[in-house]
Amino acid sequence: LRWLGLSAELVPIAIDTEGVVRALLGTGLGAWGPPGGGGGQWAPVLELKEEEARVGPLWTVHVKNGVMFCAEVGLEGLEPQPRQMAEASGNVVEGLAPTEEPAPFGCGGVGKLRELPWRLPVGPMSVASAAVEEVLRERLLARHLEELSAAAVLPESEAAEDMDRSYKKKVLRLFGQLVKSGDEERALDVARTSLAL
């Protein structure tokens, strides 16, 4: 395990040493809480291995709305540090030197953060596989926000409603793609499971 944290929506996130990012997702109150709630599961949502082989290690700063924000630390692999720590230790490396502008704690002014959107493994599909993955990902996040809002864990906000609205639009778009492609069986499944909610 190399990183463990919570997303802005209070989704537990873990990154293992192989670069597999997992989120603890589930439905129902207490999905990852008290007994008697729904069942949660650590689902793989992103793999960093290929990207890190290309650019070097990525330093996770935060996660929000199904996107992980990372700082590139370069092939040297030195951990970014806040300005005071970098200057005090003399551990300032070209490209990792702090800037004059304030930066989020832990990325030491490395520059613009890389945005890595989650990608759920849905398997091969003949039609609309990207749309299926996007709908599934957004539904899991929307459901998580709904449950936390209902339990008064998160303050009242429009984020859950916005996520739900976005999800419903994408479900309708997916339904249309499936119908146009002639995959009526899957379109019916989408209508049954997603549009009825």
Secondary structure, DSSP 4 states (H G I P E B T S, - for coil): --EEEE-TT--EEEE-TT-EEEEEEE-STTTTSSTTS--EEEEEEEE-HHHHHHH--EEEEEEETTEEEEEE-TTTTPPP--HHHHHHHT---TTTS--SS---TTSTT--SPEEEE--------SS-HHHHHHHHHHHHHHHHHHHHHHTT-SPP-SHHHHHHHHHHHHHHHHHHHHHHHT-HHHHHHHIIIIIT-
